[in-house]
Amino acid sequence: MSSTDGALGRVRDLVAPIVADLGLEIYDLEHVSGVLRLTVDTPAGGPAGVALDAIALCSRLVSRELDHSDPFPGRYTLEVTSPGLERTLRTPQHFQREVGKTIAVRLLEARDGRRRLQGPLIRANDTTFVVCLDDTGTEETVRYSDVERARVVFVWGAEASPASGRSTSKKNKEVV
């Protein structure tokens, strides 16, 4: 474990109670190029995303705690954000949370001549996930270690079903 990993663990331990008190969850925590990025989200299955006021309050409270405890070596800029609709998927927990949604994946190496996969995320465990490919309808099992990057794809006209976490088409009625 690098010193950055240890510092991130200390930061997570310090900010988790603050985030939880605001009714939010830590979606991701990373330190890249001098930026300490804390991504917060509403609990899985919640009806709405994170309000801007909640992000501002979280930023102030977390900043105050980090200034007081100084768990992170060196200079950095704190950024508190929400993951957004087309959220990045980096961990097995991210994939598990987004089962039922359409995802786009770029593989490290081509598989059957293709490096890009897209379609609904069928299931995910601690080592692999399964995506139903949009273009062929076949299911593809992928190891997380084979992924260069992945994200949720926002589908216009789809509405998340809170009970299942799956996307469903929304039909518009036309009144004549």
ChimeraX attribute file (.defattr): number of C-alpha atoms within 10 A of each C-alpha:
attribute: neighborCount
match mode: 1-to-1
recipient: residues
	/A:1	5
	/A:2	7
	/A:3	10
	/A:4	13
	/A:5	12
	/A:6	13
	/A:7	16
	/A:8	18
	/A:9	14
	/A:10	15
	/A:11	21
	/A:12	17
	/A:13	11
	/A:14	16
	/A:15	19
	/A:16	14
	/A:17	14
	/A:18	16
	/A:19	23
	/A:20	14
	/A:21	11
	/A:22	13
	/A:23	13
	/A:24	21
	/A:25	18
	/A:26	18
	/A:27	19
	/A:28	19
	/A:29	17
	/A:30	12
	/A:31	18
	/A:32	10
	/A:33	7
	/A:34	11
	/A:35	13
	/A:36	19
	/A:37	17
	/A:38	23
	/A:39	18
	/A:40	24
	/A:41	22
	/A:42	20
	/A:43	17
	/A:44	13
	/A:45	15
	/A:46	14
	/A:47	10
	/A:48	11
	/A:49	15
	/A:50	18
	/A:51	11
	/A:52	11
	/A:53	9
	/A:54	17
	/A:55	21
	/A:56	13
	/A:57	14
	/A:58	22
	/A:59	18
	/A:60	12
	/A:61	15
	/A:62	21
	/A:63	18
	/A:64	12
	/A:65	16
	/A:66	15
	/A:67	11
	/A:68	9
	/A:69	12
	/A:70	14
	/A:71	17
	/A:72	19
	/A:73	9
	/A:74	7
	/A:75	9
	/A:76	14
	/A:77	13
	/A:78	16
	/A:79	15
	/A:80	20
	/A:81	20
	/A:82	20
	/A:83	17
	/A:84	14
	/A:85	12
	/A:86	15
	/A:87	17
	/A:88	18
	/A:89	23
	/A:90	15
	/A:91	14
	/A:92	16
	/A:93	13
	/A:94	17
	/A:95	27
	/A:96	17
	/A:97	16
	/A:98	23
	/A:99	21
	/A:100	21
	/A:101	22
	/A:102	23
	/A:103	26
	/A:104	21
	/A:105	21
	/A:106	17
	/A:107	20
	/A:108	13
	/A:109	13
	/A:110	11
	/A:111	11
	/A:112	6
	/A:113	7
	/A:114	10
	/A:115	14
	/A:116	17
	/A:117	19
	/A:118	19
	/A:119	24
	/A:120	23
	/A:121	24
	/A:122	20
	/A:123	17
	/A:124	22
	/A:125	13
	/A:126	12
	/A:127	11
	/A:128	15
	/A:129	19
	/A:130	20
	/A:131	26
	/A:132	20
	/A:133	18
	/A:134	13
	/A:135	9
	/A:136	8
	/A:137	11
	/A:138	12
	/A:139	15
	/A:140	14
	/A:141	14
	/A:142	17
	/A:143	15
	/A:144	20
	/A:145	10
	/A:146	15
	/A:147	17
	/A:148	14
	/A:149	15
	/A:150	22
	/A:151	20
	/A:152	23
	/A:153	18
	/A:154	15
	/A:155	15
	/A:156	8
	/A:157	11
	/A:158	14
	/A:159	14
	/A:160	17
	/A:161	15
	/A:162	13
	/A:163	8
	/A:164	11
	/A:165	17
	/A:166	19
	/A:167	18
	/A:168	15
	/A:169	12
	/A:170	11
	/A:171	8
	/A:172	7
	/A:173	6
	/A:174	5
	/A:175	4
	/A:176	3
